[in-house]
Amino acid sequence: MRTSARRLTAVLVAGLLATGVTACGNLPDIDPSNLPTSLPSLSRGPDPSETPAPEPTATEEPAPVVTATQTAQPEPEATQSSAPEPTPTTTGEGETAADADSVLWWPWALAAVVLLITIIAVARRGGARSAWDRRLASARGEFAWFEDSLVPQIVAQPSAQQALSLWQSGRPRMLGLDQELHALTSDAPTDARQDAAGQGLQALRTLTAAVDADAGGSTEISADDLRAHRAAVDAARAQARAWLAAVQK
């Protein structure tokens, strides 16, 4: 079937070609003089290939709708680990309290310093008072020996020469006592102690002057002058005994 169809198609094509050739032979002869001398002007139309392509119009596509899908995540397994302890932070009232503590500590420090200075000053003053009192007690003992022992011995001497010799041997000690009482008056820690040392110094000088007049007088002395000298010595001794009793208290 396919072979016969191909043969029939070939016969038809051959017949058509023969008919075309016969027709071309029957065309009339064309005289070249009858042809136009000028060719008509041809205007070139627009080249369809050069026409601008239409610009594409932007069409707004609808935004895709995002659908939130919740997927169940597996819960993490709890692992026991030693977490670091949180560092305490002071905020608010804590900072205020810290500031207050940092500001209020200095009055206590100042009070402690003042108290320490006071204690040291009192201790030193107490030590100075004790030392001064010991010096005054020693001076009192020396003064008591002068009034109670040396003066009676001088007065009891049978001659003025013997009395003068005894007084000259003991007088340097009284000069040392005079200097000590003078120093105690200057170094007294309190007004009361200063007054006590001053009164003792005055009593010592009064008694010393009375003994000088009695023992250092002329050998040719009247009875009235002798009685006057002894009365002065007795009065000086009484003043000395009063001071010695006051200091002993």
KEKE-147087 format. One record per residue: z, x, y of N, C-alpha, C in turn; residue in three letters. Coordinates in steps of 0.02 Angstrom, whole numbers, padded with zeros to 5 digits, always signed. Each point is the difference from the previous one (the first is absolute). Layout:
<torbas>
ZXYZXYZXYALA/...
</torbas>
This chain:
<torbas>
+00000+00042-00060+00000-00042+00060+00000+00044+00062MET/+00043+00048+00001+00003+00043+00059-00067+00037+00009ARG/-00035+00019-00053-00063+00038+00006-00055-00043+00027THR/-00006-00062-00022-00052-00046+00025+00012-00018+00071SER/+00063-00006+00022+00015-00016+00070-00021+00057+00045ALA/+00011+00060-00022-00019+00058+00041-00076+00003+00007ARG/-00037-00015-00053-00073+00002+00003-00026-00052+00047ARG/+00028-00060-00002-00023-00054+00044+00012+00019+00073LEU/+00056+00031+00015+00016+00020+00069-00048+00052+00025THR/-00021+00046-00044-00047+00052+00019-00068-00028+00015ALA/-00022-00051-00038-00066-00032+00011+00000-00034+00067VAL/+00054-00035+00018+00004-00035+00064-00002+00049+00058LEU/+00034+00054-00004+00001+00049+00054-00069+00030+00009VAL/-00035+00013-00055-00068+00029+00004-00048-00049+00032ALA/+00006-00066-00014-00044-00050+00029+00011-00005+00074GLY/+00061+00003+00023+00016-00004+00071-00028+00059+00037LEU/+00005+00059-00027-00027+00059+00033-00076-00004+00006LEU/-00032-00026-00050-00074-00005+00003-00020-00050+00053ALA/+00034-00054+00006-00016-00051+00052+00010+00029+00068THR/+00053+00041+00013+00012+00030+00065-00055+00047+00019GLY/-00026+00039-00046-00052+00049+00016-00064-00036+00019VAL/-00016-00055-00036-00060-00038+00015+00003-00030+00069THR/+00058-00025+00018+00010-00029+00067-00009+00052+00053ALA/+00024+00059-00007-00006+00054+00050-00073+00018+00009CYS/-00042-00007-00053-00071+00017+00006-00038-00052+00037GLY/+00022-00060+00004-00034-00053+00035+00019-00005+00073ASN/+00043+00044+00032+00019-00002+00070-00059+00018+00043LEU/-00012-00029+00061-00056+00015+00045+00010+00068+00030PRO/-00061+00029+00022+00003+00066+00032+00023-00007+00071ASP/+00041+00045+00024+00030-00001+00067-00035+00051+00042ILE/-00024-00020+00060-00035+00045+00045+00052+00034+00043ASP/-00002+00067+00004+00050+00034+00040-00007-00012+00073PRO/-00061-00018+00026-00006-00012+00072+00034-00063+00022SER/+00009-00044-00049+00034-00062+00019+00076+00008+00002ASN/+00025+00057-00016+00073+00011+00000+00024+00012+00070LEU/+00056-00021+00021+00026+00011+00068+00015+00074+00010PRO/-00017+00020+00062+00009+00071+00018+00074+00018+00013THR/+00037-00045+00023+00072+00015+00014+00043-00042-00044SER/+00048+00031-00020+00049-00035-00043+00051-00035+00042LEU/+00017-00057-00019+00052-00035+00039+00066+00039-00003PRO/+00034-00003+00058+00065+00036+00003+00052-00038-00040SER/+00030+00037-00035+00053-00029-00042+00068+00019+00030LEU/+00037-00049+00009+00069+00013+00024+00047+00001-00059SER/+00040+00049+00003+00048+00009-00056+00059-00046+00009ARG/+00004-00041-00047+00057-00045+00002+00064+00036-00019GLY/+00050-00034+00008+00064+00031-00018+00004+00017-00072PRO/+00024+00060-00011+00010+00023-00068+00062-00031-00028ASP/-00013-00037-00052+00060-00032-00027+00053+00049-00024PRO/-00024+00063-00012+00050+00048-00022+00043+00026+00057SER/-00028-00008+00065+00037+00025+00058+00043-00052+00033GLU/+00000-00059-00022+00042-00051+00030+00073+00015-00015THR/+00041-00005+00053+00072+00016-00013+00031-00046-00050PRO/+00033+00030-00042+00034-00039-00052+00055-00041+00032ALA/+00008-00059-00022+00054-00043+00029+00068+00032-00015PRO/+00041-00001+00053+00068+00028-00006+00042-00046-00044GLU/+00035+00030-00043+00043-00041-00044+00058-00030+00040PRO/+00011-00060-00012+00055-00035+00034+00063+00008-00042THR/+00053+00020+00037+00064+00010-00035+00032-00066-00013ALA/+00010-00011-00060+00034-00063-00020+00071+00017-00019THR/+00046-00037+00026+00072+00011-00014+00016-00028-00069GLU/+00015+00045-00042+00020-00022-00067+00073-00021+00002GLU/+00016-00047-00034+00070-00022-00002+00044+00054-00030PRO/+00058+00010+00033+00047+00051-00025+00027-00020-00067ALA/+00002+00047-00044+00026-00018-00066+00073-00019+00004PRO/+00016-00051-00033+00069-00024-00002+00038+00041-00051VAL/+00053+00030+00027+00041+00042-00044+00053-00043-00032VAL/-00001-00002-00061+00049-00040-00037+00053+00048-00026THR/+00061-00012+00022+00055+00043-00022+00022-00021-00069ALA/-00005+00046-00043+00021-00012-00069+00062+00040-00013THR/+00049-00032-00021+00063+00034-00017+00000+00019-00073GLN/+00006+00063-00008+00003+00025-00069+00071+00022-00013THR/+00023-00019-00053+00070+00016-00018+00004+00074-00017ALA/+00037+00036+00041+00010+00071-00012+00060+00009-00046GLN/-00006+00045-00044+00059+00012-00044+00056+00030+00040PRO/+00059-00026-00010+00060+00025+00035+00016+00070-00024GLU/+00015+00045+00049+00016+00068-00021+00067+00002-00037PRO/+00000+00042-00049+00062+00006-00039+00053+00036+00042GLU/+00060-00025-00003+00056+00029+00039+00020+00065-00032ALA/-00004+00054+00039+00020+00066-00025+00064+00020+00036THR/+00046+00021-00038+00064+00021+00028-00006+00072+00023GLN/+00006+00009+00064-00002+00067+00030+00054+00005+00052SER/+00027+00058+00006+00054+00011+00049-00030+00004+00069SER/+00004-00055+00036-00027-00002+00068+00049+00035+00047ALA/-00026+00036+00049+00046+00034+00048+00038-00051+00040PRO/+00063+00017+00012+00042-00045+00040-00026-00004+00071GLU/-00002-00059+00027-00025-00007+00069+00046+00036+00048PRO/-00030+00034+00047+00038+00036+00052+00027-00051+00050THR/+00065-00001+00010+00027-00049+00049-00024+00016+00070PRO/-00023-00048+00033-00022+00007+00069+00044-00042+00045THR/+00022+00031+00053+00043-00035+00047-00043-00032+00053THR/+00005-00063+00006-00037-00036+00051+00047-00049+00034THR/-00018-00018+00059+00037-00052+00035+00072+00019+00013GLY/+00045-00037-00031+00072+00011+00011+00021+00067-00027GLU/-00033+00024-00054+00018+00066-00026-00012+00055+00051GLY/-00058-00003+00033-00014+00051+00051+00049-00006+00058GLU/+00017-00061+00018+00048-00009+00055+00068+00029-00018THR/+00022-00012-00063+00064+00027-00021-00002+00076-00002ALA/-00058+00029-00024-00005+00072-00001+00002+00030+00070ALA/-00035-00033+00046+00002+00024+00069+00070-00004+00029ASP/+00035-00056-00016+00068-00007+00026+00046+00053-00028ALA/-00009+00017-00065+00042+00052-00030-00014+00067+00032ASP/-00066+00014+00013-00017+00065+00029+00024+00005+00072SER/+00011-00056+00033+00022+00002+00070+00076+00001+00004VAL/+00034-00034-00045+00072-00010+00006+00041+00055-00033LEU/-00031+00050-00031+00040+00050-00033+00030+00049+00049TRP/-00032+00011+00059+00023+00052+00045+00067-00015+00032TRP/+00019-00065+00014+00068-00009+00027+00054+00023-00048PRO/-00012-00012-00066+00050+00022-00049+00004+00076-00002TRP/-00058+00033+00004+00000+00073+00001+00036+00027+00062ALA/-00013-00033+00057+00033+00022+00062+00076-00011-00005LEU/+00020-00058-00028+00072-00013-00007+00032+00051-00047ALA/-00036+00019-00054+00027+00050-00046+00008+00067+00034ALA/-00049+00019+00042+00005+00064+00035+00058-00001+00050VAL/+00007-00056+00036+00056-00005+00047+00067+00003-00036VAL/+00004-00035-00057+00062+00001-00038+00016+00070-00025LEU/-00052+00035-00024+00011+00068-00025+00023+00046+00057LEU/-00031-00007+00058+00021+00042+00057+00072-00017+00020ILE/+00017-00065-00002+00068-00019+00017+00051+00028-00048THR/-00017-00002-00065+00046+00027-00050+00009+00075+00010ILE/-00055+00035+00013+00005+00073+00010+00042+00015+00062ILE/-00012-00039+00055+00037+00012+00061+00075-00014-00010ALA/+00015-00055-00036+00071-00016-00012+00033+00053-00043VAL/-00038+00024-00051+00028+00051-00043+00013+00064+00039ALA/-00048+00018+00043+00010+00060+00039+00058-00008+00049ARG/+00003-00059+00030+00055-00012+00048+00067+00000-00037ARG/-00001-00030-00059+00062+00000-00039+00020+00071-00019GLY/-00049+00041-00019+00016+00069-00017+00025+00039+00061GLY/-00032-00014+00058+00023+00034+00061+00070-00021+00019ALA/+00015-00065-00009+00068-00023+00016+00052+00032-00046ARG/-00019+00004-00064+00048+00030-00047+00012+00073+00016SER/-00053+00036+00017+00008+00070+00017+00042+00008+00064ALA/-00012-00042+00048+00038+00004+00063+00074-00017-00012TRP/+00012-00049-00042+00070-00019-00015+00036+00058-00034ASP/-00035+00036-00045+00032+00056-00033+00016+00056+00050ARG/-00044+00011+00047+00013+00050+00051+00060-00020+00044ARG/+00002-00064+00018+00056-00023+00041+00067+00005-00038LEU/-00002-00014-00065+00061+00006-00040+00024+00072-00002ALA/-00048+00047-00006+00019+00070+00000+00029+00021+00067SER/-00031-00025+00055+00026+00016+00067+00070-00031+00009ALA/+00010-00058-00026+00066-00033+00006+00053+00042-00036ARG/-00016+00025-00059+00049+00042-00036+00018+00062+00039GLY/-00051+00030+00032+00015+00060+00040+00043-00017+00061GLU/-00016-00057+00031+00039-00022+00058+00072-00017-00021PHE/+00008-00031-00058+00067-00017-00024+00042+00063-00012ALA/-00031+00052-00027+00037+00064-00010+00022+00029+00068TRP/-00045-00004+00050+00017+00028+00066+00059-00038+00031PHE/-00002-00065-00003+00053-00040+00032+00066+00002-00039GLU/-00005-00003-00066+00060-00008-00040+00031+00066-00021ASP/-00039+00055-00001+00028+00063-00026+00000+00056+00053SER/-00058+00011+00032-00003+00058+00045+00039-00011+00065LEU/-00007-00058+00030+00035-00013+00063+00076+00003-00008VAL/+00029-00031-00050+00073+00006-00009+00023+00072-00009PRO/-00040+00041-00035+00019+00070-00010-00002+00039+00066GLN/-00048-00014+00041-00005+00034+00065+00059-00018+00045ILE/+00016-00064+00002+00055-00024+00043+00067+00028-00026VAL/+00007+00010-00065+00064+00021-00028+00011+00075+00006ALA/-00046+00039+00025+00009+00073+00005+00055+00015+00052GLN/+00041+00050-00016+00057+00015+00045-00021+00033+00065PRO/-00058+00032+00000-00020+00033+00062-00072-00020+00018SER/-00015+00006+00063-00067-00017+00023-00052+00047-00029ALA/+00021+00065-00012-00047+00048-00028-00020-00019-00072GLN/+00048-00020-00039-00014-00021-00069-00042-00064-00002GLN/+00015-00047+00045-00039-00062+00003-00073+00014+00019ALA/-00009+00048+00048-00069+00017+00021-00037+00034-00057LEU/+00032+00044-00037-00034+00034-00056-00021-00050-00054SER/+00043-00047-00015-00017-00051-00051-00058-00045+00024LEU/+00001-00016+00063-00053-00044+00026-00067+00036+00001TRP/+00000+00064+00016-00063+00037+00002-00032+00007-00070GLN/+00042+00001-00050-00027+00005-00068-00031-00066-00024SER/+00027-00055+00025-00025-00065-00022-00051-00033+00046GLY/-00006+00026+00061-00044-00032+00049-00075+00001-00019ARG/-00027+00053-00031-00071-00001-00019-00018-00059-00046PRO/+00047-00019-00043-00014-00058-00043-00005-00063+00042ARG/+00040-00004+00054-00004-00059+00042-00066-00001+00040MET/-00025+00059+00017-00065+00002+00034-00056-00023-00046LEU/+00003+00020-00065-00049-00025-00048+00004-00075-00010GLY/+00063-00026-00001+00009-00072-00005-00028-00036+00061LEU/+00007+00030+00058-00028-00029+00061-00076-00006-00004ASP/-00031+00053-00026-00074-00002-00006-00022-00052-00052GLN/+00037-00007-00054-00018-00049-00052+00006-00071+00026GLU/+00054-00015+00036+00007-00068+00028-00053-00014+00052LEU/-00019+00050+00038-00054-00009+00048-00066-00016-00035HIS/-00015+00036-00055-00061-00014-00039+00002-00069-00032ALA/+00059-00020-00024+00006-00067-00029-00012-00054+00052LEU/+00021+00013+00061-00013-00049+00054-00075-00006+00013THR/-00035+00055-00002-00072-00002+00014-00040-00028-00059SER/+00023+00012-00061-00037-00021-00060+00024-00066-00030ASP/+00042-00035+00035+00029-00062-00028-00055-00051-00013ALA/-00002-00030-00060-00052-00050-00016+00011-00067+00033PRO/+00063-00014+00020+00015-00063+00032+00043+00012+00063THR/+00001-00051+00042+00040+00005+00061+00075+00006-00016ASP/+00023-00037-00051+00071+00003-00018+00020+00069-00022ALA/-00042+00032-00040+00015+00068-00024-00004+00050+00058ARG/-00046-00012+00046-00004+00044+00058+00064-00004+00042GLN/+00024-00061+00009+00063-00009+00038+00059+00033-00035ASP/+00002-00006-00067+00055+00030-00037+00000+00076+00006ALA/-00059+00031-00006-00004+00072+00006+00016+00022+00071ALA/-00023-00039+00050+00015+00017+00069+00074-00003+00016GLY/+00034-00050-00026+00072-00006+00011+00038+00057-00034GLN/-00022+00020-00058+00032+00057-00034-00010+00064+00039GLY/-00061+00009+00028-00013+00060+00039+00045+00002+00062LEU/+00008-00058+00032+00043-00003+00059+00073+00015-00017GLN/+00023-00028-00056+00070+00013-00021+00010+00074-00017ALA/-00049+00031-00032+00006+00071-00018+00003+00043+00063LEU/-00042-00013+00048+00000+00040+00061+00065-00009+00040ARG/+00026-00059+00000+00063-00013+00035+00058+00040-00032THR/+00002-00002-00066+00053+00037-00035-00010+00075+00007LEU/-00061+00023-00002-00013+00072+00008+00023+00024+00070THR/-00016-00039+00050+00021+00019+00068+00076+00001+00007ALA/+00034-00047-00032+00074-00002+00003+00031+00060-00035ALA/-00028+00021-00056+00027+00058-00036-00016+00063+00039VAL/-00058+00005+00031-00016+00058+00042+00051+00008+00056ASP/+00018-00056+00032+00048+00003+00055+00070+00019-00025ALA/+00017-00022-00060+00069+00014-00025+00006+00070-00028ASP/-00050+00022-00040+00006+00065-00033-00027+00057+00043ALA/-00045-00014+00044-00030+00054+00039+00030+00007+00068GLY/+00056-00032+00014+00032+00004+00065+00038+00066+00010GLY/+00025+00009+00056+00037+00061+00017+00068-00002-00035SER/+00025+00059-00013+00066+00004-00031+00055-00021+00048THR/-00012+00009+00062+00048-00021+00050-00017-00072+00021GLU/+00026-00049-00037-00014-00070+00012+00066-00037+00007ILE/+00001-00045+00044+00062-00039+00011+00008-00052-00055SER/+00060-00026-00003+00014-00052-00051-00038-00063+00014ALA/-00008-00016+00063-00038-00061+00016-00074+00006-00020ASP/-00028+00058+00012-00071+00010-00020-00008-00002-00075ASP/+00050+00029-00035-00004+00000-00073+00004-00071-00027LEU/+00046-00040+00029+00004-00070-00022-00064-00038+00016ARG/-00031+00015+00057-00063-00034+00017-00056+00019-00048ALA/-00001+00064-00020-00051+00021-00049+00010-00033-00068HIS/+00064-00004-00020+00012-00030-00065-00014-00075+00001ARG/+00012-00032+00055-00016-00071+00006-00075-00011-00005ALA/-00039+00045+00031-00074-00006-00005-00024+00011-00072ALA/+00032+00048-00034-00019+00011-00071+00016-00061-00042VAL/+00059-00029+00010+00019-00059-00039-00048-00059+00013ASP/-00019-00009+00063-00047-00055+00016-00068+00012-00032ALA/-00023+00063+00000-00065+00016-00032+00004-00010-00075ALA/+00057+00018-00030+00007-00010-00072+00000-00074-00017ARG/+00032-00041+00041+00000-00072-00012-00071-00028+00003ALA/-00038+00022+00048-00070-00022+00005-00040+00022-00061GLN/+00013+00061-00023-00035+00025-00059+00018-00040-00062ALA/+00065-00016-00008+00021-00039-00059-00030-00070+00002ARG/-00006-00029+00058-00032-00066+00004-00073+00003-00021ALA/-00034+00051+00021-00071+00006-00021-00006+00012-00075TRP/+00044+00044-00027-00002+00014-00071+00012-00062-00042LEU/+00046-00043+00022+00014-00062-00036-00059-00048+00005ALA/-00032-00004+00057-00058-00045+00008-00059+00022-00042ALA/-00011+00065-00004-00057+00025-00039+00014-00009-00075VAL/+00062+00006-00020+00016-00007-00071-00013-00070-00025GLN/+00005-00051+00043-00013-00069-00020-00074-00011-00012LYS/
</torbas>
